[in-house]
Amino acid sequence: MEVIKTVILLTLMSLLFVWVGGMMGGTQGMLIALVLAGVMNFVSYFYSDQLVLRHYNAIPVSRQEANGLYVIVERLSQKANLPLPQIYIIPDSIPNAFATGRNPSHAAVAVTEGILELLDDEEVEAVLAHELSHVRHYDILIGTIAATIAGAIGMIANMMQFGAFFGGDRENRPNPIVMIVLAIILPLAAAVIQMAISRNREYMADEGAARLTRHPEWLQSALAKLSNYNRQGMVQEATPENAHMFIINPFFGKDISFASLFSTHPSTEERIARLEELKLELKS
């Protein structure tokens, strides 16, 4: 079912991309956008994980280099009936983590040095269980592809805004007012799509982690610590396009006022409250 949802969403987002191309360049623009959408989906499907890991300077670690981390991930993978993912450490003092890859057989989990210093072993296990829940539900695929297309839509919106003022042939180019309106609306639409995808799946991953560890309080404690710490700073090189991949929004400290309406993550308080409801169910 998750794979079907992913295909439907990607198709809709690709059609939106093609429609934008048509608005900019008619039939020729639609064809170019269609080709670009196909290329982006191909690159996102096969190479998005490596691109994201490289962006954050993630370093692959062996069992000898991080035995404790391997033991936790191996135990959780066996419980979840998942292949052992590749394990990376990001040289960043801000505590955070994410998972990436196109499917459970080609998955990777990455944690910052900061998260290993801030959290105890039980809290680290809860965070990794959350990320493995994303892997199991194919969230890592839809998230990375959605991020790529959202970034492309934003780029085209900027081009449309520029073209509205500096376009050449007045007879062939679209109405400049329409282009300006679309340049404003499209990035907001892309943000709303990412928000809707990410918020729901964060709740699902939280629940999955609680059921996997049988200790919702571990994740509650981890989320509270991560939320408090991330008010002070954000992961280096973090971008809005892939912010939804992290367990805590890396822009949390700056996510205020109007911008908070488009946050890719639900509030930490709401996530902790939902985990509290699971406690009674898991104890029964």
NUMAR-771328 format. One record per atom (N, C-alpha, C): x negated, y, z negated. Coordinates in steps of 0.1 Angstrom, whole numbers, padded with zeros to 4 digits, always signed. Layout:
% residues N
XYZ
...
***
This chain:
% residues 284
-0008-0012+0000
+0000+0000+0000
-0009+0013+0000
-0020+0013-0008
-0028+0024-0008
-0035+0027+0005
-0038+0016+0012
-0045+0018+0025
-0035+0024+0035
-0022+0019+0034
-0012+0025+0043
-0010+0040+0040
-0009+0043+0028
-0008+0057+0024
-0019+0066+0029
-0031+0060+0028
-0043+0067+0033
-0042+0069+0048
-0038+0059+0056
-0037+0061+0070
-0027+0071+0074
-0016+0071+0067
-0005+0081+0070
-0010+0095+0067
-0016+0097+0056
-0021+0110+0052
-0032+0115+0062
-0041+0107+0065
-0052+0111+0074
-0046+0114+0088
-0036+0107+0092
-0029+0109+0105
-0023+0123+0105
-0016+0126+0094
-0009+0139+0093
-0019+0151+0092
-0030+0149+0085
-0040+0159+0084
-0047+0161+0098
-0050+0150+0105
-0056+0151+0118
-0047+0158+0128
-0033+0156+0127
-0024+0162+0136
-0024+0177+0132
-0025+0181+0120
-0025+0195+0116
-0038+0201+0122
-0049+0194+0122
-0061+0199+0127
-0059+0202+0142
-0053+0192+0149
-0051+0193+0164
-0042+0205+0167
-0031+0207+0158
-0022+0218+0160
-0029+0231+0159
-0038+0232+0149
-0046+0245+0148
-0054+0247+0160
-0060+0236+0166
-0068+0238+0178
-0059+0243+0190
-0047+0238+0190
-0038+0242+0201
-0034+0257+0199
-0033+0261+0187
-0030+0275+0184
-0041+0284+0189
-0053+0279+0188
-0065+0288+0191
-0068+0287+0206
-0066+0275+0212
-0071+0274+0226
-0062+0266+0235
-0049+0265+0232
-0039+0258+0240
-0043+0244+0242
-0040+0238+0254
-0043+0224+0256
-0057+0220+0255
-0066+0229+0260
-0080+0226+0258
-0084+0226+0244
-0079+0236+0236
-0082+0236+0222
-0077+0224+0214
-0065+0219+0218
-0060+0206+0212
-0069+0195+0215
-0074+0194+0227
-0083+0182+0231
-0096+0183+0223
-0101+0195+0222
-0114+0197+0215
-0111+0193+0200
-0100+0198+0194
-0097+0195+0180
-0095+0180+0178
-0089+0173+0188
-0086+0159+0187
-0099+0151+0186
-0109+0155+0195
-0122+0149+0195
-0129+0152+0182
-0129+0164+0178
-0135+0167+0165
-0129+0160+0153
-0116+0159+0153
-0109+0151+0142
-0114+0137+0142
-0115+0131+0154
-0119+0117+0155
-0134+0115+0150
-0142+0125+0154
-0156+0124+0150
-0157+0126+0135
-0149+0135+0129
-0150+0138+0115
-0145+0125+0107
-0134+0119+0112
-0129+0107+0105
-0140+0096+0106
-0146+0095+0117
-0156+0084+0119
-0168+0087+0109
-0173+0099+0109
-0184+0102+0101
-0180+0101+0086
-0168+0106+0083
-0164+0105+0069
-0162+0091+0064
-0157+0082+0073
-0155+0068+0069
-0168+0061+0067
-0178+0063+0076
-0190+0055+0075
-0201+0062+0068
-0202+0075+0067
-0213+0082+0062
-0210+0092+0051
-0198+0094+0047
-0195+0104+0037
-0201+0102+0024
-0202+0089+0020
-0208+0086+0007
-0223+0091+0006
-0230+0088+0017
-0244+0092+0017
-0246+0107+0018
-0237+0113+0025
-0238+0128+0027
-0235+0134+0013
-0225+0129+0006
-0222+0135-0007
-0234+0132-0017
-0239+0120-0017
-0249+0117-0027
-0262+0125-0024
-0265+0127-0011
-0276+0135-0007
-0274+0150-0011
-0262+0154-0010
-0259+0168-0013
-0262+0171-0028
-0260+0161-0036
-0262+0163-0051
-0275+0157-0055
-0284+0154-0046
-0297+0149-0049
-0297+0136-0058
-0286+0128-0056
-0285+0116-0064
-0296+0106-0061
-0301+0100-0072
-0312+0091-0071
-0307+0077-0074
-0309+0067-0065
-0306+0053-0068
-0315+0048-0079
-0309+0040-0088
-0317+0035-0099
-0315+0020-0099
-0326+0013-0103
-0326-0001-0104
-0322-0006-0118
-0320-0019-0120
-0317-0024-0133
-0328-0021-0143
-0340-0022-0138
-0352-0020-0147
-0352-0005-0152
-0348+0004-0143
-0348+0018-0147
-0336+0023-0155
-0325+0016-0154
-0313+0020-0162
-0305+0007-0166
-0311-0001-0174
-0305-0014-0177
-0292-0012-0185
-0291-0003-0194
-0279-0001-0202
-0268+0003-0192
-0270+0012-0183
-0260+0016-0173
-0256+0004-0165
-0265-0004-0161
-0262-0015-0152
-0253-0025-0160
-0256-0027-0173
-0249-0037-0181
-0234-0033-0182
-0232-0019-0184
-0218-0014-0185
-0211-0016-0172
-0217-0011-0161
-0210-0012-0148
-0208-0026-0144
-0217-0035-0146
-0215-0049-0143
-0204-0056-0151
-0203-0053-0163
-0192-0058-0172
-0178-0053-0167
-0177-0040-0164
-0165-0034-0159
-0161-0040-0145
-0171-0041-0137
-0169-0046-0123
-0163-0060-0124
-0168-0069-0132
-0163-0082-0134
-0149-0082-0139
-0146-0073-0149
-0132-0072-0154
-0123-0068-0143
-0127-0059-0135
-0118-0053-0124
-0118-0062-0112
-0126-0072-0112
-0128-0081-0100
-0132-0073-0088
-0143-0065-0090
-0149-0057-0079
-0163-0060-0077
-0168-0058-0065
-0183-0060-0063
-0190-0050-0071
-0203-0053-0075
-0211-0043-0082
-0214-0031-0073
-0210-0019-0076
-0214-0008-0068
-0228-0003-0069
-0233+0005-0060
-0246+0011-0062
-0245+0021-0073
-0256+0023-0080
-0256+0032-0092
-0266+0043-0089
-0262+0055-0091
-0270+0067-0089
-0270+0076-0102
-0281+0083-0103
-0282+0093-0114
-0285+0106-0107
-0277+0117-0111
-0279+0130-0105
-0288+0138-0115
-0299+0144-0111
-0307+0152-0120
-0301+0165-0123
-0291+0165-0131
-0284+0178-0135
-0280+0176-0150
-0282+0187-0157
-0279+0187-0172
-0264+0188-0175
-0256+0193-0165
-0242+0194-0167
-0235+0180-0167
-0228+0176-0177
-0222+0162-0177
-0210+0161-0167
-0211+0151-0158
-0200+0149-0149
-0204+0135-0142
-0194+0131-0134
-0196+0118-0127
-0186+0117-0116
-0189+0109-0106
-0179+0106-0095
-0183+0093-0088
-0173+0088-0080
-0175+0076-0072
-0173+0080-0058
-0179+0073-0049
-0178+0075-0035
-0180+0062-0027
-0177+0063-0014
-0178+0051-0005
-0165+0048+0002
-0166+0039+0012
-0154+0037+0021
-0145+0026+0016
-0150+0017+0007
-0142+0006+0002
-0150+0000-0010
-0144-0009-0017
-0151-0015-0029
-0164-0022-0026
-0165-0027-0013
-0178-0034-0009
-0189-0024-0006
-0185-0012-0004
-0195-0001+0000
-0193+0011-0009
-0193+0008-0022
-0190+0019-0032
-0203+0023-0039
-0202+0035-0045
-0213+0039-0053
-0207+0048-0065
-0213+0047-0076
-0209+0055-0088
-0222+0064-0091
-0219+0076-0094
-0230+0085-0097
-0227+0093-0110
-0237+0094-0119
-0235+0101-0132
-0247+0111-0133
-0244+0122-0139
-0255+0132-0141
-0263+0128-0154
-0275+0133-0154
-0283+0131-0166
-0276+0136-0179
-0269+0147-0176
-0262+0154-0188
-0251+0145-0194
-0244+0137-0186
-0233+0129-0192
-0239+0118-0200
-0251+0113-0196
-0257+0102-0204
-0263+0107-0217
-0266+0120-0218
-0271+0126-0230
-0260+0130-0239
-0248+0135-0233
-0237+0140-0242
-0228+0129-0248
-0226+0118-0240
-0216+0108-0244
-0223+0096-0250
-0215+0089-0260
-0220+0077-0265
-0217+0066-0255
-0221+0053-0258
-0220+0042-0249
-0205+0039-0246
-0196+0040-0256
-0182+0037-0254
-0176+0047-0245
-0179+0060-0246
-0174+0071-0238
-0179+0070-0224
-0192+0066-0222
-0198+0064-0209
-0190+0052-0202
-0187+0042-0210
-0180+0031-0204
-0166+0035-0199
-0160+0043-0207
-0146+0048-0203
-0147+0056-0190
-0157+0065-0189
-0159+0073-0177
-0162+0064-0165
-0170+0054-0166
-0173+0045-0155
-0161+0037-0151
-0153+0033-0161
-0140+0026-0159
-0131+0034-0150
-0131+0047-0153
-0123+0057-0146
-0127+0057-0131
-0140+0058-0129
-0146+0058-0115
-0143+0045-0108
-0144+0034-0115
-0142+0021-0108
-0127+0020-0105
-0118+0026-0113
-0104+0026-0109
-0102+0033-0096
-0109+0044-0094
-0108+0051-0081
-0113+0042-0070
-0123+0034-0073
-0128+0025-0062
-0118+0015-0059
-0111+0009-0069
-0101-0001-0067
-0089+0004-0060
-0086+0016-0061
-0074+0022-0055
-0077+0029-0042
-0090+0028-0037
-0094+0034-0024
-0093+0049-0025
-0093+0055-0037
-0093+0069-0038
-0105+0075-0032
-0117+0068-0033
-0129+0073-0028
-0129+0076-0013
-0122+0067-0006
-0121+0069+0009
-0112+0081+0012
-0100+0082+0007
-0091+0092+0011
-0096+0106+0006
-0103+0106-0006
-0108+0118-0011
-0119+0124-0002
-0128+0116+0002
-0140+0121+0010
-0135+0126+0024
-0126+0118+0030
-0121+0122+0043
-0112+0134+0042
-0104+0135+0032
-0096+0147+0030
-0104+0159+0028
-0115+0157+0021
-0125+0169+0018
-0131+0173+0031
-0135+0164+0040
-0141+0168+0053
-0131+0176+0062
-0119+0171+0063
-0109+0177+0071
-0105+0191+0065
-0103+0191+0052
-0100+0204+0045
-0111+0214+0048
-0123+0210+0047
-0134+0219+0050
-0134+0224+0065
-0130+0215+0074
-0130+0219+0088
-0118+0228+0090
-0107+0226+0084
-0095+0235+0085
-0099+0249+0080
-0106+0250+0069
-0111+0263+0064
-0120+0270+0074
-0129+0262+0080
-0138+0268+0090
-0130+0273+0102
-0121+0266+0107
-0113+0270+0118
-0104+0282+0114
-0099+0283+0102
-0092+0294+0098
-0100+0307+0098
-0113+0306+0094
-0122+0317+0095
-0124+0321+0109
-0125+0311+0118
-0127+0314+0132
-0115+0321+0138
-0103+0317+0134
-0090+0323+0138
-0090+0338+0134
-0094+0340+0121
-0093+0354+0116
-0103+0363+0124
-0115+0357+0127
-0125+0365+0135
-0119+0367+0149
-0113+0357+0155
-0108+0358+0169
-0097+0368+0170
-0089+0369+0159
-0077+0378+0159
-0082+0393+0162
-0094+0396+0157
-0099+0409+0158
-0108+0411+0170
-0115+0400+0174
-0125+0402+0184
-0123+0393+0196
-0111+0388+0197
-0108+0379+0209
-0110+0387+0222
-0112+0380+0233
-0115+0387+0245
-0103+0389+0253
-0098+0380+0261
-0087+0381+0270
-0073+0382+0262
-0067+0394+0262
-0055+0396+0255
-0043+0387+0260
-0043+0384+0272
-0032+0376+0278
-0033+0362+0274
-0045+0357+0272
-0047+0342+0269
-0048+0339+0255
-0051+0348+0247
-0053+0345+0233
-0040+0346+0225
-0038+0339+0214
-0026+0340+0206
-0023+0353+0200
-0011+0355+0195
-0008+0368+0188
-0017+0370+0176
-0024+0381+0175
-0034+0383+0164
-0028+0382+0150
-0015+0387+0150
-0008+0387+0137
-0006+0372+0132
-0002+0364+0142
+0000+0350+0139
-0013+0343+0134
-0023+0347+0141
-0036+0341+0138
-0041+0345+0124
-0039+0357+0120
-0042+0362+0107
-0034+0355+0096
-0021+0354+0099
-0012+0347+0089
-0017+0332+0087
-0020+0325+0098
-0024+0312+0098
-0038+0311+0091
-0046+0320+0093
-0060+0320+0087
-0058+0321+0071
-0047+0327+0067
-0045+0328+0052
-0038+0315+0047
-0028+0311+0055
-0020+0299+0050
-0027+0286+0051
-0035+0284+0061
-0041+0270+0063
-0051+0266+0052
-0060+0275+0047
-0068+0271+0036
-0060+0268+0023
-0049+0276+0021
-0040+0273+0010
-0034+0260+0011
-0029+0256+0024
-0023+0243+0026
-0033+0232+0024
-0045+0234+0028
-0055+0224+0026
-0058+0222+0011
-0058+0233+0004
-0060+0232-0011
-0049+0225-0018
-0036+0228-0014
-0025+0221-0020
-0025+0206-0017
-0029+0203-0005
-0030+0188-0001
-0040+0181-0010
-0052+0187-0011
-0062+0182-0020
-0057+0181-0035
-0051+0191-0039
-0046+0192-0053
-0036+0181-0055
-0026+0179-0046
-0016+0169-0048
-0022+0155-0048
-0032+0153-0039
-0038+0139-0038
-0046+0137-0051
-0054+0146-0055
-0063+0144-0066
-0056+0143-0079
-0047+0152-0082
-0040+0152-0095
-0033+0139-0098
-0026+0134-0089
-0019+0121-0091
-0029+0110-0093
-0039+0110-0085
-0049+0099-0086
-0058+0100-0098
-0059+0112-0104
-0067+0113-0116
-0059+0106-0127
-0046+0108-0127
-0037+0102-0137
-0038+0086-0136
-0037+0082-0123
-0038+0067-0121
-0052+0061-0125
-0062+0069-0123
-0076+0064-0127
-0077+0064-0142
-0071+0074-0148
-0072+0074-0163
-0065+0062-0169
-0053+0059-0163
-0045+0048-0168
-0053+0035-0165
-0059+0034-0153
-0067+0022-0150
-0078+0020-0159
-0085+0031-0163
-0096+0030-0172
-0092+0025-0186
-0081+0031-0190
-0075+0027-0204
-0072+0012-0204
-0066+0007-0193
-0062-0007-0193
-0075-0016-0191
-0085-0011-0184
-0097-0019-0182
-0105-0020-0195
-0106-0009-0202
-0114-0010-0215
-0105-0014-0227
-0092-0013-0226
-0082-0015-0237
-0085-0005-0248
-0091+0006-0245
-0094+0016-0255
-0092+0030-0249
-0079+0035-0249
-0077+0048-0243
-0084+0059-0251
-0086+0057-0264
-0093+0067-0272
-0107+0070-0267
-0114+0060-0261
-0127+0063-0256
-0127+0073-0245
-0117+0072-0236
-0116+0082-0225
-0111+0095-0230
-0102+0095-0240
-0098+0107-0245
-0109+0115-0251
-0118+0109-0259
-0129+0115-0265
-0139+0120-0254
-0141+0112-0244
-0150+0116-0233
-0145+0129-0225
-0132+0129-0222
-0126+0140-0215
-0127+0153-0223
-0124+0152-0236
-0125+0164-0245
-0139+0169-0245
-0149+0161-0246
-0163+0165-0246
-0167+0172-0233
-0163+0165-0222
-0167+0170-0209
-0160+0183-0206
-0147+0184-0210
-0140+0196-0208
-0146+0208-0215
-0150+0206-0227
-0156+0217-0235
-0169+0221-0230
-0177+0211-0226
-0191+0214-0221
-0190+0221-0208
-0181+0217-0199
-0180+0223-0185
-0175+0237-0185
-0171+0242-0197
-0167+0256-0197
-0179+0265-0197
-0191+0259-0200
-0203+0267-0201
-0211+0268-0187
-0208+0259-0178
-0215+0259-0165
-0210+0248-0156
-0216+0247-0144
-0211+0238-0135
-0222+0231-0128
-0219+0219-0122
-0229+0211-0115
-0235+0219-0104
-0248+0219-0102
-0255+0226-0092
-0250+0221-0078
-0249+0230-0069
-0245+0227-0055
-0231+0223-0054
-0223+0224-0064
-0209+0220-0063
-0201+0228-0053
-0192+0222-0046
-0184+0229-0035
-0170+0226-0038
-0161+0236-0034
-0146+0233-0035
-0142+0221-0028
-0148+0218-0016
-0144+0207-0008
-0145+0193-0014
-0155+0192-0023
-0156+0179-0030
-0155+0179-0045
-0150+0190-0050
-0148+0192-0064
-0138+0181-0070
-0129+0177-0062
-0119+0167-0066
-0125+0153-0069
-0137+0151-0064
-0143+0138-0066
-0148+0136-0081
-0151+0146-0088
-0156+0145-0101
-0145+0142-0111
-0149+0136-0122
-0140+0132-0133
-0135+0145-0140
-0143+0155-0140
-0139+0169-0145
-0142+0179-0134
-0133+0188-0131
-0135+0198-0121
-0148+0206-0124
-0158+0205-0115
-0170+0213-0118
-0169+0228-0119
-0157+0233-0114
-0154+0247-0115
-0145+0250-0126
-0144+0241-0136
-0135+0242-0147
-0137+0256-0154
-0149+0260-0157
-0152+0272-0164
-0148+0284-0157
-0146+0283-0143
-0143+0295-0135
-0128+0294-0130
-0122+0283-0134
-0108+0280-0128
-0098+0287-0137
-0096+0300-0134
-0086+0308-0143
-0076+0315-0134
-0066+0320-0141
-0056+0328-0134
-0050+0321-0122
-0049+0329-0111
-0042+0323-0099
-0048+0311-0094
-0062+0310-0094
-0069+0299-0089
-0065+0286-0096
-0061+0287-0108
-0058+0275-0116
-0046+0267-0110
-0038+0275-0102
-0026+0268-0096
-0030+0258-0086
-0042+0260-0080
-0047+0251-0070
-0059+0242-0075
-0059+0240-0088
-0069+0231-0094
-0067+0217-0089
-0078+0210-0085
-0078+0196-0081
-0076+0186-0092
-0076+0191-0104
-0075+0182-0116
-0063+0187-0125
-0056+0177-0130
-0046+0181-0141
-0053+0186-0153
-0046+0193-0162
-0053+0198-0174
-0058+0187-0183
-0069+0189-0190
-0074+0179-0198
-0064+0175-0209
-0057+0185-0214
-0047+0183-0225
-0036+0173-0220
-0032+0175-0208
-0021+0166-0202
-0027+0152-0200
-0039+0151-0196
-0045+0138-0194
-0047+0131-0207
-0051+0138-0217
-0052+0132-0231
-0039+0128-0236
-0029+0136-0234
-0015+0133-0239
-0010+0120-0232
-0012+0119-0219
-0007+0107-0212
-0015+0094-0217
-0027+0096-0220
-0035+0084-0226
-0030+0081-0240
-0025+0091-0247
-0020+0088-0260
-0007+0079-0259
+0001+0082-0249
+0013+0073-0247
+0009+0059-0244
-0002+0057-0238
-0007+0043-0235
-0011+0035-0247
-0015+0042-0257
-0020+0035-0269
-0010+0026-0275
+0003+0030-0276
+0013+0022-0282
+0016+0010-0273
+0016+0012-0260
+0019+0001-0251
+0008-0009-0251
-0005-0005-0252
-0016-0015-0252
-0017-0022-0265
-0012-0016-0276
-0013-0022-0289
-0002-0033-0291
+0009-0031-0283
+0021-0040-0285
+0018-0054-0278
***
